[in-house]
Amino acid sequence: MIRGLSWRNFDFLLLGAIVLASAFGTAMIRSAVAGNEVLQPLITRQIYFALLGVVVIFSVASIDYRYWLALYRPIYFGIMIFLVSLSSFGQSAFGAQRWFTVGVLFLQPTEFAKIVAIIVLARYFEKAQNQPKDLRWALGGFLWAFGLIFWILLQPNLSNVVVLTVIFIAMLWINGLEIKQVLTLGLAAFGLGALAFPFLEPYQRARVMTFIFPDPNATYGATYNVQQALIAIGSGGFFGKGYGQGTQTQLRFLKVRHTDFIFSAVSEEFGMLGGILVILTLAFIVWRCIRAAQKSRDVSGSMIAFGVAILIFFQGAINIGVNLNVVPVSGLPLPFISYGGSGLTALMLGIGLVESVAMRHKQMEF
């Protein structure tokens, strides 16, 4: 397992940032539900998941990350079974099946699939580090990723397919793929997306079309939600209206304000200053993950830490971009801030893996 002295390398600054972000996120969820009796239980659930997440971080960190790599096959096929089962037993929302109902909770296997993909790809790039960085090498990693991407695409959950694709391409680049090849892959992915556009679900096509051709008179849907988000952000000014005092949030003009548009609620109540502090906190978390990756003693540990950093960065950037209307509405949560038990637990699992990597450095200088 671990030596007692290895705890001196535990990154308590990273843990502190995670606790700070989760606590602030829970406080914002409390404000965002705005006395809605239906959503009120979400506050307590988020607290429980945050506390569970801290336990998960310490538990996973105490186990050598290489044990998880050794179990990559059962972990990989186990999560695949969950993803396949969604088509028969999943809870539907917005035309997609993404949840299992477990009592009063919703379990989202896709959130954990992203962590599993990072583990499996980390193991692949460790084993293939001496291979020529050619098409065969890239294809080998793609097949592992595609095994999960395929079933997520069938839900359909396009936003998380994009997340997994970005993680895979970023890992290829970090492991030696030339930038021109990365750009080629990016252009190819964009082209495939354009070809696949007519076959997307109606709500997915609507999100893209309303982003390109917004309706200023919309009273519902993606355009309306973004309009209300921009009003909330703009009305917050520099210092905000105060906690629990945001009119767009408290009067419920801002929709899905505890998940997709929680950044707008933050900006309305804490202003541009609050939004910047949230961004800086997430940037600090990403930086600590990257530092752990740079200090790792092997490729697999480095890829785990880089993978988690990419996941947090990309999801955070897309969520904030949606709130600022610079990318189409995606449904991706703001890491550690938005409500979501499965999403928060999965991220805590990822941070636990990063801590496991950090604790087993030969040398750690922060």
C-alpha positions as CSV (number, residue, x, y, z in Angstrom):
1,M,0.0,0.0,0.0
2,I,2.0,3.0,1.2
3,R,4.7,3.9,3.6
4,G,3.7,6.2,6.4
5,L,6.3,8.8,5.4
6,S,4.7,9.1,1.9
7,W,1.9,11.2,3.4
8,R,4.3,14.1,3.6
9,N,3.9,14.4,-0.2
10,F,0.2,14.6,0.0
11,D,-0.9,17.8,-1.7
12,F,-2.9,19.6,1.0
13,L,-3.0,22.8,-1.1
14,L,-4.9,20.8,-3.7
15,L,-7.2,19.3,-1.1
16,G,-7.8,22.8,0.4
17,A,-8.8,24.2,-3.0
18,I,-11.1,21.3,-3.6
19,V,-12.8,21.7,-0.2
20,L,-13.1,25.5,-0.8
21,A,-14.7,25.0,-4.2
22,S,-17.1,22.3,-3.0
23,A,-18.1,24.3,0.1
24,F,-18.7,27.5,-2.0
25,G,-20.6,25.4,-4.6
26,T,-22.9,24.0,-1.9
27,A,-23.5,27.5,-0.6
28,M,-24.4,28.7,-4.2
29,I,-26.7,25.7,-4.7
30,R,-28.5,26.8,-1.5
31,S,-28.9,30.3,-2.9
32,A,-29.8,29.0,-6.4
33,V,-32.7,26.8,-5.4
34,A,-34.2,30.0,-4.0
35,G,-36.7,28.4,-1.6
36,N,-38.0,25.9,-4.1
37,E,-39.3,23.1,-2.0
38,V,-38.8,20.5,-4.7
39,L,-35.1,21.4,-5.1
40,Q,-34.5,22.0,-1.4
41,P,-33.3,18.4,-0.7
42,L,-30.4,18.9,-3.2
43,I,-28.6,21.1,-0.7
44,T,-28.3,18.3,1.9
45,R,-27.4,15.7,-0.8
46,Q,-24.6,17.9,-2.1
47,I,-23.2,18.2,1.4
48,Y,-23.3,14.5,1.8
49,F,-21.6,13.9,-1.5
50,A,-18.9,16.5,-0.7
51,L,-18.1,14.8,2.6
52,L,-18.1,11.4,0.9
53,G,-15.8,12.9,-1.8
54,V,-13.2,13.9,0.8
55,V,-13.3,10.3,2.2
56,V,-12.9,9.0,-1.4
57,I,-9.8,11.3,-1.9
58,F,-8.0,10.0,1.1
59,S,-9.0,6.4,0.5
60,V,-7.9,6.4,-3.2
61,A,-4.8,8.3,-2.4
62,S,-3.8,5.7,0.2
63,I,-3.7,3.0,-2.6
64,D,-0.8,3.0,-5.1
65,Y,-2.3,4.1,-8.4
66,R,-0.5,1.3,-10.1
67,Y,-3.0,-1.1,-8.5
68,W,-5.8,0.6,-10.4
69,L,-3.8,0.2,-13.6
70,A,-3.3,-3.5,-12.9
71,L,-7.1,-3.8,-12.7
72,Y,-7.8,-1.9,-15.9
73,R,-9.6,-4.8,-17.6
74,P,-12.3,-5.4,-15.0
75,I,-12.7,-1.7,-14.4
76,Y,-13.0,-1.0,-18.1
77,F,-15.5,-3.8,-18.9
78,G,-17.4,-3.1,-15.6
79,I,-18.2,0.5,-16.6
80,M,-19.0,-0.7,-20.1
81,I,-21.7,-3.0,-18.7
82,F,-23.2,0.0,-16.8
83,L,-23.2,2.1,-20.0
84,V,-24.8,-0.7,-22.1
85,S,-27.4,-1.2,-19.4
86,L,-28.5,2.4,-19.6
87,S,-30.3,1.6,-22.9
88,S,-32.7,-0.7,-21.0
89,F,-32.9,0.6,-17.4
90,G,-31.7,4.2,-17.7
91,Q,-33.7,7.3,-16.6
92,S,-34.6,9.5,-19.6
93,A,-34.1,13.2,-19.8
94,F,-34.0,15.6,-22.8
95,G,-34.3,12.6,-25.2
96,A,-31.2,10.8,-23.7
97,Q,-30.9,8.0,-21.2
98,R,-28.1,8.9,-18.8
99,W,-29.1,7.9,-15.2
100,F,-30.0,4.9,-13.1
101,T,-32.5,5.7,-10.4
102,V,-31.2,4.4,-7.0
103,G,-33.8,5.3,-4.4
104,V,-33.9,9.1,-4.4
105,L,-30.5,9.4,-6.1
106,F,-29.5,9.4,-9.8
107,L,-26.4,7.5,-10.7
108,Q,-24.6,8.7,-13.9
109,P,-22.2,6.0,-15.1
110,T,-20.9,8.4,-17.8
111,E,-19.3,10.6,-15.1
112,F,-17.2,7.6,-13.9
113,A,-16.6,6.5,-17.4
114,K,-14.4,9.6,-17.9
115,I,-12.2,8.6,-15.0
116,V,-12.0,5.0,-16.2
117,A,-11.0,6.3,-19.7
118,I,-8.2,8.3,-18.1
119,I,-6.9,5.2,-16.2
120,V,-7.1,2.9,-19.3
121,L,-5.4,5.4,-21.6
122,A,-2.7,6.1,-19.0
123,R,-2.0,2.4,-18.9
124,Y,-1.9,2.2,-22.7
125,F,0.5,5.1,-23.2
126,E,2.7,3.6,-20.5
127,K,2.9,0.3,-22.3
128,A,3.2,1.9,-25.7
129,Q,5.8,4.6,-24.8
130,N,8.6,3.0,-26.9
131,Q,6.4,2.5,-30.0
132,P,6.8,4.8,-33.0
133,K,4.4,7.7,-32.7
134,D,2.5,6.7,-35.9
135,L,-1.0,6.0,-36.9
136,R,-1.0,2.5,-35.5
137,W,0.1,3.9,-32.1
138,A,-2.7,6.5,-32.2
139,L,-5.2,3.9,-33.4
140,G,-4.4,1.6,-30.5
141,G,-5.3,4.3,-27.9
142,F,-8.4,5.3,-29.9
143,L,-9.8,1.8,-29.8
144,W,-9.7,1.8,-26.0
145,A,-11.3,5.2,-25.9
146,F,-13.9,4.3,-28.5
147,G,-15.1,1.3,-26.5
148,L,-16.6,3.8,-24.0
149,I,-17.3,6.7,-26.5
150,F,-19.5,4.4,-28.6
151,W,-21.9,3.5,-25.8
152,I,-22.1,7.1,-24.5
153,L,-22.8,8.3,-28.1
154,L,-25.8,5.9,-28.2
155,Q,-27.4,7.5,-25.1
156,P,-27.0,10.0,-26.9
157,N,-24.7,12.2,-24.8
158,L,-22.8,14.2,-27.3
159,S,-21.2,16.6,-24.8
160,N,-19.4,13.9,-22.9
161,V,-18.4,12.3,-26.1
162,V,-16.6,15.5,-26.9
163,V,-15.0,15.6,-23.4
164,L,-13.6,12.1,-23.9
165,T,-12.4,12.9,-27.4
166,V,-10.6,16.0,-26.1
167,I,-8.9,14.0,-23.3
168,F,-7.7,11.4,-25.8
169,I,-6.4,13.9,-28.3
170,A,-4.6,15.9,-25.5
171,M,-3.0,12.7,-24.3
172,L,-1.8,11.9,-27.8
173,W,-0.2,15.3,-28.1
174,I,1.4,15.1,-24.6
175,N,2.9,11.7,-25.6
176,G,4.5,12.9,-28.7
177,L,2.0,13.5,-31.5
178,E,3.1,16.4,-33.6
179,I,1.0,19.6,-33.4
180,K,0.1,19.4,-37.1
181,Q,-1.2,15.9,-36.6
182,V,-3.3,17.1,-33.6
183,L,-4.7,19.9,-35.8
184,T,-5.5,17.3,-38.5
185,L,-7.3,15.1,-36.0
186,G,-9.2,18.2,-34.8
187,L,-10.2,19.2,-38.3
188,A,-11.2,15.6,-39.0
189,A,-13.4,15.5,-35.8
190,F,-15.0,18.8,-36.8
191,G,-15.7,17.4,-40.3
192,L,-17.2,14.3,-38.9
193,G,-19.3,16.4,-36.6
194,A,-20.6,18.4,-39.5
195,L,-21.5,15.3,-41.4
196,A,-23.2,13.8,-38.4
197,F,-25.2,17.0,-37.6
198,P,-28.4,15.9,-39.6
199,F,-28.5,12.7,-37.6
200,L,-28.3,14.3,-34.1
201,E,-31.3,14.4,-31.8
202,P,-33.6,17.3,-32.4
203,Y,-32.7,19.0,-29.1
204,Q,-29.0,18.8,-30.0
205,R,-29.5,20.4,-33.4
206,A,-31.7,23.0,-31.8
207,R,-28.9,24.0,-29.4
208,V,-26.5,24.5,-32.2
209,M,-28.9,26.4,-34.4
210,T,-30.1,28.7,-31.7
211,F,-26.5,29.5,-30.9
212,I,-25.8,30.4,-34.5
213,F,-29.2,32.1,-35.1
214,P,-30.5,33.2,-31.7
215,D,-34.1,34.4,-31.4
216,P,-34.1,37.6,-29.3
217,N,-37.8,37.1,-28.6
218,A,-37.5,33.6,-27.3
219,T,-39.5,32.9,-24.1
220,Y,-38.1,29.4,-23.4
221,G,-35.4,27.0,-24.5
222,A,-31.7,27.3,-24.9
223,T,-31.8,30.9,-26.3
224,Y,-33.9,32.1,-23.4
225,N,-31.7,30.4,-20.8
226,V,-28.6,32.0,-22.2
227,Q,-30.3,35.4,-22.4
228,Q,-31.2,35.2,-18.7
229,A,-27.7,34.1,-17.9
230,L,-26.2,37.1,-19.6
231,I,-28.6,39.4,-17.8
232,A,-27.6,37.9,-14.5
233,I,-23.9,38.2,-15.2
234,G,-24.3,41.8,-16.4
235,S,-26.5,42.9,-13.5
236,G,-24.0,41.7,-11.0
237,G,-21.5,44.4,-11.9
238,F,-18.1,44.2,-10.2
239,F,-19.0,43.3,-6.7
240,G,-22.4,41.7,-7.2
241,K,-25.8,42.2,-5.5
242,G,-25.0,40.1,-2.4
243,Y,-25.5,36.5,-1.4
244,G,-29.1,35.5,-1.9
245,Q,-30.0,38.9,-3.4
246,G,-29.7,38.2,-7.1
247,T,-33.0,39.0,-8.7
248,Q,-32.5,36.7,-11.8
249,T,-31.7,33.9,-9.5
250,Q,-34.1,34.4,-6.6
251,L,-37.1,35.2,-8.9
252,R,-36.2,32.1,-11.0
253,F,-35.8,33.8,-14.3
254,L,-32.5,32.0,-14.5
255,K,-33.2,28.4,-15.3
256,V,-31.2,25.3,-14.3
257,R,-29.3,27.8,-12.1
258,H,-28.0,25.1,-9.7
259,T,-26.3,23.1,-12.5
260,D,-25.6,24.4,-16.0
261,F,-25.9,28.2,-15.2
262,I,-24.6,28.3,-11.6
263,F,-21.7,30.5,-12.9
264,S,-24.3,33.1,-13.8
265,A,-25.8,32.9,-10.3
266,V,-22.3,33.4,-8.8
267,S,-21.6,36.4,-11.1
268,E,-24.9,38.0,-10.3
269,E,-24.5,37.7,-6.5
270,F,-20.7,38.1,-6.2
271,G,-20.1,40.1,-9.4
272,M,-17.2,39.9,-11.8
273,L,-14.9,39.6,-8.7
274,G,-16.7,36.4,-7.6
275,G,-16.6,34.9,-11.1
276,I,-12.8,35.6,-11.4
277,L,-12.2,34.0,-8.0
278,V,-14.1,30.9,-9.1
279,I,-12.0,30.8,-12.3
280,L,-8.8,31.3,-10.4
281,T,-9.7,28.5,-7.9
282,L,-10.3,26.0,-10.8
283,A,-7.1,27.2,-12.5
284,F,-5.2,26.5,-9.2
285,I,-6.7,23.0,-9.1
286,V,-5.7,22.3,-12.7
287,W,-2.2,23.7,-12.0
288,R,-1.7,21.4,-9.0
289,C,-2.7,18.4,-11.1
290,I,-0.3,19.4,-13.8
291,R,2.5,19.9,-11.3
292,A,1.8,16.4,-10.0
293,A,2.0,15.1,-13.6
294,Q,5.3,16.8,-14.2
295,K,6.9,15.3,-11.0
296,S,5.5,11.8,-11.7
297,R,8.1,9.0,-11.8
298,D,6.4,7.2,-14.7
299,V,4.3,7.8,-17.8
300,S,1.1,6.2,-16.4
301,G,1.2,8.4,-13.3
302,S,1.8,11.5,-15.4
303,M,-1.0,10.6,-17.7
304,I,-3.5,10.1,-14.9
305,A,-2.7,13.6,-13.4
306,F,-2.7,15.2,-16.9
307,G,-6.0,13.5,-17.8
308,V,-7.7,14.8,-14.6
309,A,-6.3,18.3,-15.3
310,I,-7.7,18.2,-18.9
311,L,-11.1,17.0,-17.7
312,I,-11.4,19.8,-15.1
313,F,-10.1,22.5,-17.4
314,F,-12.2,21.5,-20.4
315,Q,-15.5,21.0,-18.5
316,G,-14.9,24.3,-16.6
317,A,-14.1,26.2,-19.8
318,I,-17.1,24.9,-21.6
319,N,-19.5,25.5,-18.8
320,I,-18.3,29.1,-18.3
321,G,-18.3,29.6,-22.1
322,V,-22.0,28.5,-22.2
323,N,-22.8,31.1,-19.5
324,L,-21.0,33.8,-21.5
325,N,-22.7,32.6,-24.8
326,V,-19.4,31.9,-26.6
327,V,-20.2,28.2,-27.1
328,P,-23.5,26.3,-27.6
329,V,-25.4,25.0,-24.6
330,S,-23.8,21.6,-23.7
331,G,-25.1,20.5,-20.3
332,L,-21.6,20.1,-18.8
333,P,-21.5,21.1,-15.1
334,L,-19.0,23.5,-13.5
335,P,-16.5,21.2,-11.7
336,F,-17.0,21.2,-7.9
337,I,-19.5,24.0,-8.1
338,S,-22.6,22.7,-9.9
339,Y,-25.0,20.3,-8.2
340,G,-24.4,16.6,-9.1
341,G,-23.6,13.7,-6.9
342,S,-22.1,11.4,-9.5
343,G,-20.2,14.2,-11.1
344,L,-18.7,15.4,-7.8
345,T,-17.9,11.9,-6.6
346,A,-16.2,11.1,-9.9
347,L,-14.1,14.3,-9.8
348,M,-13.1,13.5,-6.2
349,L,-12.1,10.0,-7.4
350,G,-9.9,11.7,-10.0
351,I,-8.4,14.0,-7.4
352,G,-7.7,10.9,-5.2
353,L,-5.8,9.4,-8.1
354,V,-3.8,12.6,-8.6
355,E,-2.9,12.6,-4.9
356,S,-1.8,8.9,-5.2
357,V,0.5,10.0,-7.9
358,A,1.8,12.9,-5.9
359,M,2.4,10.8,-2.8
360,R,4.7,8.5,-4.8
361,H,7.0,11.0,-6.3
362,K,10.7,10.5,-5.9
363,Q,10.9,14.2,-5.1
364,M,8.2,16.8,-4.7
365,E,9.1,20.4,-4.7
366,F,6.1,22.8,-4.6
